Amino acid sequence: MKLLMIGILGVCAAGCGQAGEDGGTGTPSSGSGDAVSGGPGGTTGTTGDAGVSGASSGGTGAGGAMETGSSSSGSGGSVGTGGGGGGGSSGGGDEATIVPDPSWTCGMPGGIPLPTLGEPVFRATLELGETHDVGNTQFGHRRLRDVKGGTLTGDKIQATFLTGGLDLELTLSNGSVELEEINILRASDGSLILLRSCGVAAAGDGVVRVVPDFEVAQSSSLAWLNTGKFAGTRVVDAAAGTIQLDIYDIADVAAGEPKIQLKDPEGVPNQSWECSTATGARGSSVFTETVTLGGSISVGASKRGTRNIIPITGGTVTGGMLLSGLSGSVLPGGADYQLIGASTVLDARYALASKDGEVIVVRNCGPFGALIPVFETRADGPYAILNTKQYVSSDPGGAAGGVSLTFYERR
């Protein structure tokens, strides 16, 4: 079982423990070697012109120009800007196919159709913990919501949400929204499920259209989740402290007309669905973390390999040479969603809280010896250098109740 204790951050010290929640132990399927990679998402890079033609009679929906699908010649419709529309979802946005920006395609670059045209799979109600308003970062306005539990009910699946899930909502400067959610579920038959969802919404639309990606053991009766084609909606009820997810099977649904084309603002870096593959040597130290960890949770041999998850329960942060004034805590929530295949790839997702009130979102990803972190914090805050420079991470070392690691400026 030692292999399953390799975590975020490496091999747990004795205090981590084994949660007794191991899933299937069959031979890992061949995978890409990515961590929480693959599935819906987008490519990194500058925003391209993913325009769609349309008749000029198409009204402008919230966050983009809506095409009517007319192929007649003439002036044609304008390409949507992905935001900046006059609020609401005018122009038929509620029923249109939403075409994401090429940088955040959610695995459907041709557009995410109206989910309710498919067959219902389940409805889930997620219970929220704290909401962390990170502020305006290098990508846009970031909010991080903690998921502390919840229930999921459908004709073919019933499950509960484990504590520690993350809802990462990014509102771009033009008002459109990009979403990533990461949750762990336990089905009624005991199967463990990793659910990572990608979503988008036009400016002014409170309903985010999501594309969920599931990983469950191939030996499970729920293995159909690994290969299905799904889409849904996500709605936050801040007053009730909940998120509602409605997911549909859209295998037989085409991305038809009308369409709303989303487009990211120009001159702004894109967030990435995939891990960074940059390399470099260590420069000045930035800060050191001691991270406490929960027990190992194994999804088992799934479509990308054997997925093992180490929940993050807390920890401390101490500044280094580059950020000597930084001190604070590791927030409970998130995990290392490691993938065991030909090699072990770590993908730790979590957040830090400084003593002076700042929040830093962290993704530390890669194989041992080549961990590359990406940070996100307030662009006009005291730690904004984390947004603009490049960094590398040490491999994790043992610490009481978890592990310790140090981040360095990349040379």
SERO-433855 format. One record per residue (C-alpha): z, x, y. Coordinates in steps of 0.02 Angstrom, whole numbers, plus 50000, padded with zeros to 5 digits. Example, Ala and Ser with C-alpha at 12.3 -4.5 7.8 and 13.67 -1.06 7.14 Angstrom:
BEGIN
50390, 50615, 49775
50357, 50684, 49947
REM end
This chain:
BEGIN
50000, 50000, 50000
50007, 50149, 50117
49828, 50121, 50169
49872, 49948, 50234
50005, 50020, 50347
49881, 50120, 50449
49891, 50029, 50614
49852, 50029, 50795
49905, 50163, 50810
49913, 50246, 50638
50040, 50253, 50503
50195, 50151, 50542
50366, 50227, 50536
50493, 50149, 50417
50539, 50017, 50544
50369, 49929, 50535
50392, 49853, 50365
50272, 49754, 50258
50254, 49571, 50299
50212, 49517, 50123
50058, 49427, 50188
49923, 49527, 50103
49762, 49438, 50068
49630, 49481, 49940
49625, 49656, 49872
49449, 49659, 49802
49323, 49794, 49833
49282, 49800, 50019
49112, 49735, 50060
48996, 49854, 50148
49019, 49841, 50335
48955, 49916, 50493
49109, 50023, 50517
49149, 49936, 50680
49323, 49873, 50716
49329, 49698, 50788
49144, 49720, 50817
48994, 49622, 50763
48992, 49435, 50774
48959, 49351, 50940
48953, 49461, 51092
48832, 49557, 51197
48766, 49728, 51232
48833, 49844, 51363
48722, 49890, 51508
48654, 49828, 51669
48609, 49648, 51689
48429, 49614, 51647
48315, 49475, 51704
48341, 49347, 51569
48253, 49214, 51667
48188, 49053, 51597
48045, 48960, 51675
48059, 48779, 51721
47991, 48647, 51834
48049, 48652, 52012
48113, 48475, 51993
48259, 48536, 51888
48418, 48516, 51986
48531, 48664, 52009
48679, 48652, 51890
48844, 48735, 51920
48823, 48920, 51901
48637, 48922, 51872
48470, 48840, 51895
48428, 48711, 51763
48255, 48708, 51690
48176, 48546, 51637
48067, 48626, 51506
47906, 48580, 51593
47766, 48702, 51554
47652, 48645, 51690
47586, 48772, 51812
47649, 48777, 51988
47795, 48855, 52076
47911, 48837, 51927
48100, 48833, 51930
48206, 48974, 51991
48308, 49083, 51876
48492, 49034, 51874
48612, 49151, 51958
48755, 49124, 51837
48868, 49058, 51974
48882, 49021, 52156
48828, 48841, 52133
48915, 48705, 52226
49051, 48667, 52100
49051, 48539, 51963
48916, 48535, 51832
48776, 48447, 51920
48599, 48448, 51857
48645, 48399, 51679
48752, 48553, 51642
48867, 48456, 51526
48727, 48426, 51401
48614, 48576, 51435
48594, 48729, 51327
48688, 48872, 51412
48596, 49039, 51407
48722, 49181, 51431
48691, 49339, 51530
48613, 49474, 51418
48773, 49577, 51431
48880, 49440, 51351
48767, 49340, 51236
48899, 49277, 51114
48774, 49311, 50977
48658, 49177, 51044
48542, 49258, 51172
48425, 49109, 51165
48564, 48993, 51220
48718, 48902, 51157
48671, 48721, 51124
48782, 48572, 51158
48910, 48589, 51017
48935, 48402, 50993
48757, 48390, 50928
48825, 48470, 50769
48950, 48414, 50639
49137, 48425, 50678
49228, 48564, 50585
49402, 48561, 50664
49508, 48530, 50816
49642, 48656, 50861
49784, 48648, 50985
49852, 48819, 51036
50024, 48836, 51112
50029, 48956, 51258
50163, 49079, 51306
50151, 49178, 51467
49996, 49188, 51576
49969, 49359, 51655
49862, 49359, 51812
49796, 49537, 51808
49698, 49512, 51971
49525, 49570, 52023
49475, 49714, 51910
49315, 49816, 51895
49236, 49671, 51798
49300, 49518, 51890
49460, 49415, 51899
49556, 49436, 51736
49686, 49317, 51665
49773, 49354, 51501
49857, 49210, 51408
49976, 49237, 51263
49957, 49122, 51112
50124, 49089, 51027
50068, 48965, 50894
49968, 48808, 50862
49887, 48697, 50732
49710, 48672, 50668
49649, 48517, 50576
49480, 48476, 50499
49409, 48390, 50346
49389, 48555, 50253
49523, 48663, 50334
49702, 48653, 50396
49789, 48803, 50469
49922, 48865, 50589
49904, 48998, 50725
50019, 49148, 50711
50106, 49212, 50866
50026, 49356, 50960
49852, 49288, 50995
49761, 49330, 51157
49651, 49227, 51273
49558, 49347, 51389
49472, 49250, 51528
49360, 49338, 51653
49299, 49246, 51809
49154, 49337, 51889
49128, 49348, 52077
48993, 49214, 52068
49114, 49093, 51984
49047, 49098, 51806
49166, 49133, 51663
49162, 49250, 51513
49293, 49225, 51378
49359, 49320, 51228
49494, 49249, 51115
49574, 49338, 50967
49688, 49243, 50849
49760, 49256, 50674
49776, 49097, 50570
49859, 49054, 50407
49768, 48917, 50311
49857, 48788, 50204
49803, 48881, 50046
49882, 49042, 50110
49720, 49126, 50165
49732, 49231, 50322
49591, 49214, 50449
49542, 49324, 50596
49460, 49214, 50728
49373, 49303, 50872
49282, 49189, 50993
49158, 49230, 51131
49128, 49104, 51270
49042, 49069, 51436
49046, 48937, 51570
48947, 48905, 51728
49036, 48910, 51896
49146, 48759, 51923
49145, 48705, 51740
49318, 48695, 51663
49248, 48679, 51488
49203, 48848, 51412
49070, 48844, 51277
49125, 48959, 51135
49047, 49040, 50982
49182, 49078, 50852
49171, 49219, 50726
49280, 49207, 50571
49337, 49337, 50446
49421, 49275, 50288
49430, 49352, 50115
49270, 49330, 50016
49379, 49273, 49871
49452, 49129, 49974
49395, 48948, 49959
49364, 48961, 50147
49236, 49102, 50131
49104, 48980, 50199
49177, 49019, 50370
49107, 49196, 50356
48926, 49140, 50352
48919, 48977, 50449
48843, 48948, 50620
48969, 48871, 50739
48995, 48829, 50922
49125, 48732, 51016
49223, 48702, 51174
49384, 48774, 51242
49488, 48684, 51374
49651, 48746, 51451
49786, 48619, 51496
49898, 48723, 51608
50023, 48582, 51635
50047, 48555, 51449
50039, 48741, 51410
49901, 48719, 51281
49721, 48762, 51240
49611, 48641, 51145
49471, 48708, 51036
49342, 48591, 50960
49224, 48678, 50840
49062, 48610, 50766
48938, 48666, 50633
48774, 48690, 50727
48669, 48759, 50584
48541, 48621, 50611
48549, 48616, 50801
48414, 48700, 50905
48442, 48777, 51077
48335, 48648, 51165
48298, 48594, 51342
48363, 48581, 51475
48438, 48754, 51494
48558, 48835, 51617
48533, 49023, 51634
48689, 49122, 51678
48669, 49288, 51768
48804, 49415, 51807
48823, 49479, 51985
48719, 49633, 52025
48804, 49800, 52050
48957, 49754, 51947
48994, 49838, 51779
48986, 49728, 51625
49131, 49709, 51506
49083, 49757, 51329
49103, 49659, 51168
49089, 49817, 51064
49199, 49972, 51060
49152, 50120, 51168
49068, 50261, 51073
49090, 50393, 51208
49156, 50565, 51164
49243, 50704, 51259
49383, 50831, 51266
49559, 50806, 51331
49598, 50839, 51513
49757, 50795, 51609
49879, 50676, 51526
49881, 50499, 51597
50029, 50414, 51512
50119, 50401, 51346
50163, 50244, 51249
50291, 50211, 51115
50236, 50051, 51031
50341, 49944, 50914
50247, 49856, 50775
50268, 49707, 50659
50228, 49700, 50475
50053, 49728, 50409
49944, 49574, 50384
49793, 49592, 50271
49647, 49471, 50283
49575, 49558, 50131
49397, 49606, 50086
49286, 49508, 50204
49110, 49515, 50273
49132, 49678, 50370
49252, 49768, 50255
49439, 49753, 50225
49525, 49690, 50381
49706, 49741, 50409
49805, 49685, 50561
49962, 49765, 50635
50046, 49651, 50766
50113, 49732, 50925
50290, 49678, 50968
50335, 49786, 51119
50367, 49963, 51176
50383, 50077, 51326
50266, 50171, 51443
50298, 50336, 51530
50182, 50416, 51659
50095, 50583, 51634
50016, 50711, 51750
49882, 50593, 51819
49996, 50441, 51840
50170, 50515, 51853
50236, 50359, 51942
50189, 50239, 51802
50330, 50171, 51695
50354, 50004, 51611
50337, 49913, 51447
50212, 49864, 51313
50199, 49675, 51315
50226, 49586, 51148
50063, 49512, 51087
49897, 49572, 51023
49876, 49691, 50877
49774, 49828, 50802
49634, 49742, 50708
49587, 49887, 50597
49440, 49889, 50479
49447, 49988, 50319
49277, 50034, 50250
49197, 50204, 50223
49321, 50259, 50357
49463, 50173, 50449
49421, 50111, 50624
49560, 50053, 50739
49539, 49921, 50875
49701, 49893, 50968
49707, 49751, 51096
49861, 49728, 51204
49932, 49741, 51380
50059, 49841, 51480
50175, 49786, 51620
50228, 49916, 51748
50398, 49909, 51832
50313, 49876, 51999
50232, 49717, 51936
50057, 49771, 51883
49973, 49721, 51720
49856, 49839, 51626
49743, 49771, 51489
49708, 49899, 51352
49577, 49915, 51216
49595, 50074, 51114
49460, 50087, 50983
49378, 50207, 50862
49407, 50310, 50706
49546, 50437, 50692
49507, 50588, 50798
49391, 50490, 50912
49492, 50349, 50991
49420, 50293, 51159
49523, 50178, 51272
49459, 50059, 51404
49581, 49999, 51537
49575, 49854, 51657
49695, 49828, 51801
49695, 49770, 51981
49555, 49859, 52075
49657, 49879, 52234
49819, 49917, 52144
49914, 50081, 52119
49835, 50115, 51948
49654, 50076, 51993
49604, 50250, 51936
49615, 50180, 51760
49464, 50071, 51799
49353, 50208, 51868
49380, 50364, 51763
49346, 50396, 51578
49482, 50431, 51450
49521, 50483, 51272
49670, 50444, 51163
49774, 50548, 51045
49792, 50493, 50867
49953, 50397, 50840
50110, 50485, 50784
50268, 50415, 50708
50406, 50342, 50817
50557, 50232, 50785
50495, 50058, 50738
50314, 50102, 50768
50207, 50240, 50839
50179, 50348, 50993
50019, 50406, 51075
49959, 50486, 51236
49805, 50452, 51341
49709, 50591, 51430
49574, 50603, 51561
49409, 50636, 51472
49316, 50798, 51507
REM end
